[in-house]
Amino acid sequence: MPLENHLTELEKKHRALEREIQDALTRPSADDMRLAELKRRKLQLKDEITRLRSSEPAVH
């Protein structure tokens, strides 16, 4: 199940980025460039997770 392990790790990273983004948004001195980079990385992870999930063989 290496694919499932990889997906689990990607999902952990995605959640960590979400927390980091939320933390950054609560700070009045949020760096817009850093926030944009975090959001970009989060979207890339989401896209990769979606791509991998759609390529998983159906389990019967």
PDB file with SEQRES, HELIX, SHEET and CRYST1 records, atoms N, CA, C and O in Angstrom:
SEQRES   1 A   60  MET PRO LEU GLU ASN HIS LEU THR GLU LEU GLU LYS LYS          
SEQRES   2 A   60  HIS ARG ALA LEU GLU ARG GLU ILE GLN ASP ALA LEU THR          
SEQRES   3 A   60  ARG PRO SER ALA ASP ASP MET ARG LEU ALA GLU LEU LYS          
SEQRES   4 A   60  ARG ARG LYS LEU GLN LEU LYS ASP GLU ILE THR ARG LEU          
SEQRES   5 A   60  ARG SER SER GLU PRO ALA VAL HIS                              
HELIX    1 AA1 PRO A    2  THR A   26  1                                  25    
HELIX    2 AA2 ASP A   32  SER A   55  1                                  24    
CRYST1    1.000    1.000    1.000  90.00  90.00  90.00 P 1           1          
ATOM      1  N   MET A   1       0.804  -1.206   0.000  1.00  0.00           N  
ATOM      2  CA  MET A   1       0.000   0.000   0.000  1.00  0.00           C  
ATOM      3  C   MET A   1       0.849   1.274   0.000  1.00  0.00           C  
ATOM      4  O   MET A   1       0.532   2.223   0.717  1.00  0.00           O  
ATOM      5  N   PRO A   2       1.879   1.305  -0.761  1.00  0.00           N  
ATOM      6  CA  PRO A   2       2.706   2.511  -0.793  1.00  0.00           C  
ATOM      7  C   PRO A   2       1.934   3.744  -1.259  1.00  0.00           C  
ATOM      8  O   PRO A   2       2.190   4.849  -0.782  1.00  0.00           O  
ATOM      9  N   LEU A   3       0.995   3.567  -2.184  1.00  0.00           N  
ATOM     10  CA  LEU A   3       0.223   4.711  -2.667  1.00  0.00           C  
ATOM     11  C   LEU A   3      -0.615   5.295  -1.539  1.00  0.00           C  
ATOM     12  O   LEU A   3      -0.689   6.514  -1.382  1.00  0.00           O  
ATOM     13  N   GLU A   4      -1.243   4.432  -0.757  1.00  0.00           N  
ATOM     14  CA  GLU A   4      -2.068   4.911   0.356  1.00  0.00           C  
ATOM     15  C   GLU A   4      -1.200   5.636   1.391  1.00  0.00           C  
ATOM     16  O   GLU A   4      -1.623   6.645   1.955  1.00  0.00           O  
ATOM     17  N   ASN A   5       0.000   5.131   1.639  1.00  0.00           N  
ATOM     18  CA  ASN A   5       0.926   5.801   2.565  1.00  0.00           C  
ATOM     19  C   ASN A   5       1.316   7.175   2.037  1.00  0.00           C  
ATOM     20  O   ASN A   5       1.385   8.145   2.792  1.00  0.00           O  
ATOM     21  N   HIS A   6       1.570   7.247   0.741  1.00  0.00           N  
ATOM     22  CA  HIS A   6       1.945   8.520   0.117  1.00  0.00           C  
ATOM     23  C   HIS A   6       0.787   9.518   0.224  1.00  0.00           C  
ATOM     24  O   HIS A   6       0.992  10.691   0.536  1.00  0.00           O  
ATOM     25  N   LEU A   7      -0.428   9.037  -0.037  1.00  0.00           N  
ATOM     26  CA  LEU A   7      -1.607   9.903   0.076  1.00  0.00           C  
ATOM     27  C   LEU A   7      -1.786  10.399   1.511  1.00  0.00           C  
ATOM     28  O   LEU A   7      -2.120  11.565   1.725  1.00  0.00           O  
ATOM     29  N   THR A   8      -1.571   9.539   2.474  1.00  0.00           N  
ATOM     30  CA  THR A   8      -1.691   9.926   3.882  1.00  0.00           C  
ATOM     31  C   THR A   8      -0.696  11.025   4.222  1.00  0.00           C  
ATOM     32  O   THR A   8      -1.036  11.985   4.913  1.00  0.00           O  
ATOM     33  N   GLU A   9       0.524  10.886   3.742  1.00  0.00           N  
ATOM     34  CA  GLU A   9       1.542  11.916   3.994  1.00  0.00           C  
ATOM     35  C   GLU A   9       1.174  13.238   3.324  1.00  0.00           C  
ATOM     36  O   GLU A   9       1.344  14.305   3.913  1.00  0.00           O  
ATOM     37  N   LEU A  10       0.676  13.166   2.103  1.00  0.00           N  
ATOM     38  CA  LEU A  10       0.271  14.383   1.406  1.00  0.00           C  
ATOM     39  C   LEU A  10      -0.879  15.067   2.149  1.00  0.00           C  
ATOM     40  O   LEU A  10      -0.908  16.292   2.266  1.00  0.00           O  
ATOM     41  N   GLU A  11      -1.815  14.279   2.645  1.00  0.00           N  
ATOM     42  CA  GLU A  11      -2.942  14.851   3.388  1.00  0.00           C  
ATOM     43  C   GLU A  11      -2.473  15.500   4.690  1.00  0.00           C  
ATOM     44  O   GLU A  11      -3.008  16.533   5.092  1.00  0.00           O  
ATOM     45  N   LYS A  12      -1.481  14.904   5.349  1.00  0.00           N  
ATOM     46  CA  LYS A  12      -0.919  15.510   6.567  1.00  0.00           C  
ATOM     47  C   LYS A  12      -0.279  16.856   6.244  1.00  0.00           C  
ATOM     48  O   LYS A  12      -0.467  17.835   6.967  1.00  0.00           O  
ATOM     49  N   LYS A  13       0.477  16.893   5.151  1.00  0.00           N  
ATOM     50  CA  LYS A  13       1.115  18.147   4.738  1.00  0.00           C  
ATOM     51  C   LYS A  13       0.069  19.199   4.392  1.00  0.00           C  
ATOM     52  O   LYS A  13       0.232  20.376   4.713  1.00  0.00           O  
ATOM     53  N   HIS A  14      -1.006  18.766   3.735  1.00  0.00           N  
ATOM     54  CA  HIS A  14      -2.087  19.677   3.358  1.00  0.00           C  
ATOM     55  C   HIS A  14      -2.727  20.286   4.608  1.00  0.00           C  
ATOM     56  O   HIS A  14      -2.964  21.493   4.663  1.00  0.00           O  
ATOM     57  N   ARG A  15      -3.002  19.452   5.606  1.00  0.00           N  
ATOM     58  CA  ARG A  15      -3.594  19.948   6.860  1.00  0.00           C  
ATOM     59  C   ARG A  15      -2.636  20.890   7.591  1.00  0.00           C  
ATOM     60  O   ARG A  15      -3.059  21.898   8.157  1.00  0.00           O  
ATOM     61  N   ALA A  16      -1.351  20.558   7.575  1.00  0.00           N  
ATOM     62  CA  ALA A  16      -0.355  21.413   8.232  1.00  0.00           C  
ATOM     63  C   ALA A  16      -0.298  22.787   7.551  1.00  0.00           C  
ATOM     64  O   ALA A  16      -0.205  23.815   8.222  1.00  0.00           O  
ATOM     65  N   LEU A  17      -0.355  22.793   6.236  1.00  0.00           N  
ATOM     66  CA  LEU A  17      -0.360  24.065   5.510  1.00  0.00           C  
ATOM     67  C   LEU A  17      -1.619  24.858   5.825  1.00  0.00           C  
ATOM     68  O   LEU A  17      -1.561  26.079   5.972  1.00  0.00           O  
ATOM     69  N   GLU A  18      -2.754  24.180   5.931  1.00  0.00           N  
ATOM     70  CA  GLU A  18      -4.002  24.858   6.271  1.00  0.00           C  
ATOM     71  C   GLU A  18      -3.884  25.540   7.640  1.00  0.00           C  
ATOM     72  O   GLU A  18      -4.307  26.684   7.811  1.00  0.00           O  
ATOM     73  N   ARG A  19      -3.309  24.829   8.601  1.00  0.00           N  
ATOM     74  CA  ARG A  19      -3.111  25.423   9.934  1.00  0.00           C  
ATOM     75  C   ARG A  19      -2.162  26.617   9.868  1.00  0.00           C  
ATOM     76  O   ARG A  19      -2.395  27.644  10.506  1.00  0.00           O  
ATOM     77  N   GLU A  20      -1.101  26.474   9.096  1.00  0.00           N  
ATOM     78  CA  GLU A  20      -0.128  27.559   8.963  1.00  0.00           C  
ATOM     79  C   GLU A  20      -0.769  28.792   8.312  1.00  0.00           C  
ATOM     80  O   GLU A  20      -0.503  29.926   8.712  1.00  0.00           O  
ATOM     81  N   ILE A  21      -1.609  28.556   7.314  1.00  0.00           N  
ATOM     82  CA  ILE A  21      -2.310  29.661   6.660  1.00  0.00           C  
ATOM     83  C   ILE A  21      -3.246  30.339   7.654  1.00  0.00           C  
ATOM     84  O   ILE A  21      -3.272  31.566   7.746  1.00  0.00           O  
ATOM     85  N   GLN A  22      -4.009  29.552   8.392  1.00  0.00           N  
ATOM     86  CA  GLN A  22      -4.935  30.125   9.367  1.00  0.00           C  
ATOM     87  C   GLN A  22      -4.182  30.935  10.431  1.00  0.00           C  
ATOM     88  O   GLN A  22      -4.622  32.014  10.828  1.00  0.00           O  
ATOM     89  N   ASP A  23      -3.055  30.408  10.882  1.00  0.00           N  
ATOM     90  CA  ASP A  23      -2.238  31.139  11.862  1.00  0.00           C  
ATOM     91  C   ASP A  23      -1.756  32.468  11.276  1.00  0.00           C  
ATOM     92  O   ASP A  23      -1.784  33.498  11.949  1.00  0.00           O  
ATOM     93  N   ALA A  24      -1.319  32.433  10.031  1.00  0.00           N  
ATOM     94  CA  ALA A  24      -0.813  33.643   9.386  1.00  0.00           C  
ATOM     95  C   ALA A  24      -1.926  34.681   9.226  1.00  0.00           C  
ATOM     96  O   ALA A  24      -1.687  35.883   9.350  1.00  0.00           O  
ATOM     97  N   LEU A  25      -3.136  34.211   8.953  1.00  0.00           N  
ATOM     98  CA  LEU A  25      -4.253  35.133   8.770  1.00  0.00           C  
ATOM     99  C   LEU A  25      -4.664  35.819  10.069  1.00  0.00           C  
ATOM    100  O   LEU A  25      -5.239  36.907  10.039  1.00  0.00           O  
ATOM    101  N   THR A  26      -4.377  35.198  11.200  1.00  0.00           N  
ATOM    102  CA  THR A  26      -4.764  35.793  12.485  1.00  0.00           C  
ATOM    103  C   THR A  26      -3.766  36.854  12.940  1.00  0.00           C  
ATOM    104  O   THR A  26      -4.059  37.638  13.843  1.00  0.00           O  
ATOM    105  N   ARG A  27      -2.595  36.879  12.319  1.00  0.00           N  
ATOM    106  CA  ARG A  27      -1.583  37.876  12.679  1.00  0.00           C  
ATOM    107  C   ARG A  27      -1.793  39.146  11.872  1.00  0.00           C  
ATOM    108  O   ARG A  27      -1.949  39.088  10.652  1.00  0.00           O  
ATOM    109  N   PRO A  28      -1.798  40.272  12.531  1.00  0.00           N  
ATOM    110  CA  PRO A  28      -1.998  41.532  11.799  1.00  0.00           C  
ATOM    111  C   PRO A  28      -0.856  41.836  10.826  1.00  0.00           C  
ATOM    112  O   PRO A  28      -1.049  42.560   9.849  1.00  0.00           O  
ATOM    113  N   SER A  29       0.308  41.296  11.086  1.00  0.00           N  
ATOM    114  CA  SER A  29       1.455  41.591  10.216  1.00  0.00           C  
ATOM    115  C   SER A  29       1.693  40.460   9.217  1.00  0.00           C  
ATOM    116  O   SER A  29       2.837  40.178   8.858  1.00  0.00           O  
ATOM    117  N   ALA A  30       0.627  39.818   8.772  1.00  0.00           N  
ATOM    118  CA  ALA A  30       0.762  38.702   7.835  1.00  0.00           C  
ATOM    119  C   ALA A  30       1.478  39.157   6.566  1.00  0.00           C  
ATOM    120  O   ALA A  30       1.146  40.189   5.983  1.00  0.00           O  
ATOM    121  N   ASP A  31       2.452  38.378   6.158  1.00  0.00           N  
ATOM    122  CA  ASP A  31       3.229  38.650   4.950  1.00  0.00           C  
ATOM    123  C   ASP A  31       2.444  38.105   3.747  1.00  0.00           C  
ATOM    124  O   ASP A  31       2.276  36.894   3.602  1.00  0.00           O  
ATOM    125  N   ASP A  32       1.972  39.007   2.900  1.00  0.00           N  
ATOM    126  CA  ASP A  32       1.141  38.612   1.762  1.00  0.00           C  
ATOM    127  C   ASP A  32       1.862  37.657   0.815  1.00  0.00           C  
ATOM    128  O   ASP A  32       1.247  36.738   0.275  1.00  0.00           O  
ATOM    129  N   MET A  33       3.149  37.867   0.614  1.00  0.00           N  
ATOM    130  CA  MET A  33       3.910  36.991  -0.282  1.00  0.00           C  
ATOM    131  C   MET A  33       4.013  35.589   0.314  1.00  0.00           C  
ATOM    132  O   MET A  33       3.845  34.595  -0.392  1.00  0.00           O  
ATOM    133  N   ARG A  34       4.286  35.513   1.600  1.00  0.00           N  
ATOM    134  CA  ARG A  34       4.383  34.205   2.270  1.00  0.00           C  
ATOM    135  C   ARG A  34       3.027  33.509   2.239  1.00  0.00           C  
ATOM    136  O   ARG A  34       2.951  32.309   1.980  1.00  0.00           O  
ATOM    137  N   LEU A  35       1.969  34.249   2.500  1.00  0.00           N  
ATOM    138  CA  LEU A  35       0.627  33.690   2.493  1.00  0.00           C  
ATOM    139  C   LEU A  35       0.278  33.154   1.099  1.00  0.00           C  
ATOM    140  O   LEU A  35      -0.292  32.069   0.980  1.00  0.00           O  
ATOM    141  N   ALA A  36       0.609  33.890   0.071  1.00  0.00           N  
ATOM    142  CA  ALA A  36       0.353  33.442  -1.296  1.00  0.00           C  
ATOM    143  C   ALA A  36       1.132  32.166  -1.605  1.00  0.00           C  
ATOM    144  O   ALA A  36       0.608  31.266  -2.261  1.00  0.00           O  
ATOM    145  N   GLU A  37       2.377  32.079  -1.138  1.00  0.00           N  
ATOM    146  CA  GLU A  37       3.197  30.878  -1.350  1.00  0.00           C  
ATOM    147  C   GLU A  37       2.591  29.682  -0.619  1.00  0.00           C  
ATOM    148  O   GLU A  37       2.534  28.587  -1.178  1.00  0.00           O  
ATOM    149  N   LEU A  38       2.143  29.870   0.610  1.00  0.00           N  
ATOM    150  CA  LEU A  38       1.521  28.782   1.368  1.00  0.00           C  
ATOM    151  C   LEU A  38       0.258  28.289   0.657  1.00  0.00           C  
ATOM    152  O   LEU A  38       0.027  27.085   0.552  1.00  0.00           O  
ATOM    153  N   LYS A  39      -0.541  29.217   0.179  1.00  0.00           N  
ATOM    154  CA  LYS A  39      -1.773  28.843  -0.523  1.00  0.00           C  
ATOM    155  C   LYS A  39      -1.463  28.111  -1.821  1.00  0.00           C  
ATOM    156  O   LYS A  39      -2.162  27.166  -2.187  1.00  0.00           O  
ATOM    157  N   ARG A  40      -0.422  28.543  -2.515  1.00  0.00           N  
ATOM    158  CA  ARG A  40      -0.020  27.883  -3.761  1.00  0.00           C  
ATOM    159  C   ARG A  40       0.416  26.447  -3.487  1.00  0.00           C  
ATOM    160  O   ARG A  40       0.023  25.521  -4.197  1.00  0.00           O  
ATOM    161  N   ARG A  41       1.239  26.271  -2.438  1.00  0.00           N  
ATOM    162  CA  ARG A  41       1.702  24.927  -2.079  1.00  0.00           C  
ATOM    163  C   ARG A  41       0.536  24.036  -1.653  1.00  0.00           C  
ATOM    164  O   ARG A  41       0.493  22.853  -1.991  1.00  0.00           O  
ATOM    165  N   LYS A  42      -0.412  24.615  -0.907  1.00  0.00           N  
ATOM    166  CA  LYS A  42      -1.583  23.855  -0.466  1.00  0.00           C  
ATOM    167  C   LYS A  42      -2.394  23.391  -1.673  1.00  0.00           C  
ATOM    168  O   LYS A  42      -2.835  22.242  -1.718  1.00  0.00           O  
ATOM    169  N   LEU A  43      -2.591  24.266  -2.638  1.00  0.00           N  
ATOM    170  CA  LEU A  43      -3.339  23.914  -3.838  1.00  0.00           C  
ATOM    171  C   LEU A  43      -2.615  22.836  -4.643  1.00  0.00           C  
ATOM    172  O   LEU A  43      -3.253  21.930  -5.180  1.00  0.00           O  
ATOM    173  N   GLN A  44      -1.296  22.929  -4.729  1.00  0.00           N  
ATOM    174  CA  GLN A  44      -0.535  21.904  -5.436  1.00  0.00           C  
ATOM    175  C   GLN A  44      -0.719  20.538  -4.771  1.00  0.00           C  
ATOM    176  O   GLN A  44      -0.890  19.526  -5.452  1.00  0.00           O  
ATOM    177  N   LEU A  45      -0.683  20.519  -3.440  1.00  0.00           N  
ATOM    178  CA  LEU A  45      -0.893  19.264  -2.722  1.00  0.00           C  
ATOM    179  C   LEU A  45      -2.293  18.720  -2.980  1.00  0.00           C  
ATOM    180  O   LEU A  45      -2.467  17.524  -3.215  1.00  0.00           O  
ATOM    181  N   LYS A  46      -3.285  19.597  -2.935  1.00  0.00           N  
ATOM    182  CA  LYS A  46      -4.663  19.172  -3.174  1.00  0.00           C  
ATOM    183  C   LYS A  46      -4.791  18.582  -4.572  1.00  0.00           C  
ATOM    184  O   LYS A  46      -5.426  17.542  -4.752  1.00  0.00           O  
ATOM    185  N   ASP A  47      -4.197  19.234  -5.557  1.00  0.00           N  
ATOM    186  CA  ASP A  47      -4.245  18.739  -6.929  1.00  0.00           C  
ATOM    187  C   ASP A  47      -3.581  17.368  -7.049  1.00  0.00           C  
ATOM    188  O   ASP A  47      -4.097  16.483  -7.731  1.00  0.00           O  
ATOM    189  N   GLU A  48      -2.438  17.193  -6.388  1.00  0.00           N  
ATOM    190  CA  GLU A  48      -1.740  15.910  -6.440  1.00  0.00           C  
ATOM    191  C   GLU A  48      -2.558  14.818  -5.753  1.00  0.00           C  
ATOM    192  O   GLU A  48      -2.646  13.699  -6.258  1.00  0.00           O  
ATOM    193  N   ILE A  49      -3.152  15.135  -4.611  1.00  0.00           N  
ATOM    194  CA  ILE A  49      -3.997  14.166  -3.905  1.00  0.00           C  
ATOM    195  C   ILE A  49      -5.163  13.753  -4.798  1.00  0.00           C  
ATOM    196  O   ILE A  49      -5.461  12.565  -4.926  1.00  0.00           O  
ATOM    197  N   THR A  50      -5.815  14.727  -5.411  1.00  0.00           N  
ATOM    198  CA  THR A  50      -6.951  14.433  -6.294  1.00  0.00           C  
ATOM    199  C   THR A  50      -6.514  13.567  -7.470  1.00  0.00           C  
ATOM    200  O   THR A  50      -7.193  12.607  -7.834  1.00  0.00           O  
ATOM    201  N   ARG A  51      -5.387  13.911  -8.051  1.00  0.00           N  
ATOM    202  CA  ARG A  51      -4.872  13.147  -9.199  1.00  0.00           C  
ATOM    203  C   ARG A  51      -4.580  11.704  -8.796  1.00  0.00           C  
ATOM    204  O   ARG A  51      -4.947  10.771  -9.509  1.00  0.00           O  
ATOM    205  N   LEU A  52      -3.920  11.522  -7.657  1.00  0.00           N  
ATOM    206  CA  LEU A  52      -3.581  10.172  -7.210  1.00  0.00           C  
ATOM    207  C   LEU A  52      -4.826   9.374  -6.834  1.00  0.00           C  
ATOM    208  O   LEU A  52      -4.917   8.183  -7.132  1.00  0.00           O  
ATOM    209  N   ARG A  53      -5.766  10.019  -6.192  1.00  0.00           N  
ATOM    210  CA  ARG A  53      -7.013   9.325  -5.817  1.00  0.00           C  
ATOM    211  C   ARG A  53      -7.788   8.883  -7.061  1.00  0.00           C  
ATOM    212  O   ARG A  53      -8.380   7.804  -7.075  1.00  0.00           O  
ATOM    213  N   SER A  54      -7.783   9.711  -8.093  1.00  0.00           N  
ATOM    214  CA  SER A  54      -8.521   9.353  -9.304  1.00  0.00           C  
ATOM    215  C   SER A  54      -7.822   8.235 -10.090  1.00  0.00           C  
ATOM    216  O   SER A  54      -8.449   7.567 -10.912  1.00  0.00           O  
ATOM    217  N   SER A  55      -6.544   8.037  -9.840  1.00  0.00           N  
ATOM    218  CA  SER A  55      -5.808   6.980 -10.545  1.00  0.00           C  
ATOM    219  C   SER A  55      -5.785   5.669  -9.771  1.00  0.00           C  
ATOM    220  O   SER A  55      -5.291   4.657 -10.269  1.00  0.00           O  
ATOM    221  N   GLU A  56      -6.327   5.686  -8.535  1.00  0.00           N  
ATOM    222  CA  GLU A  56      -6.381   4.452  -7.745  1.00  0.00           C  
ATOM    223  C   GLU A  56      -7.336   3.460  -8.412  1.00  0.00           C  
ATOM    224  O   GLU A  56      -8.399   3.845  -8.898  1.00  0.00           O  
ATOM    225  N   PRO A  57      -6.953   2.190  -8.433  1.00  0.00           N  
ATOM    226  CA  PRO A  57      -7.873   1.188  -8.978  1.00  0.00           C  
ATOM    227  C   PRO A  57      -9.067   1.021  -8.034  1.00  0.00           C  
ATOM    228  O   PRO A  57      -8.929   1.114  -6.815  1.00  0.00           O  
ATOM    229  N   ALA A  58     -10.229   0.774  -8.616  1.00  0.00           N  
ATOM    230  CA  ALA A  58     -11.436   0.568  -7.823  1.00  0.00           C  
ATOM    231  C   ALA A  58     -11.334  -0.755  -7.075  1.00  0.00           C  
ATOM    232  O   ALA A  58     -10.904  -1.765  -7.633  1.00  0.00           O  
ATOM    233  N   VAL A  59     -11.731  -0.740  -5.815  1.00  0.00           N  
ATOM    234  CA  VAL A  59     -11.690  -1.956  -5.000  1.00  0.00           C  
ATOM    235  C   VAL A  59     -13.078  -2.582  -5.024  1.00  0.00           C  
ATOM    236  O   VAL A  59     -14.071  -1.922  -4.718  1.00  0.00           O  
ATOM    237  N   HIS A  60     -13.140  -3.859  -5.389  1.00  0.00           N  
ATOM    238  CA  HIS A  60     -14.435  -4.556  -5.452  1.00  0.00           C  
ATOM    239  C   HIS A  60     -14.602  -5.475  -4.291  1.00  0.00           C  
ATOM    240  O   HIS A  60     -15.628  -6.144  -4.176  1.00  0.00           O  
TER     241      HIS A  60                                                      
END                                                                             
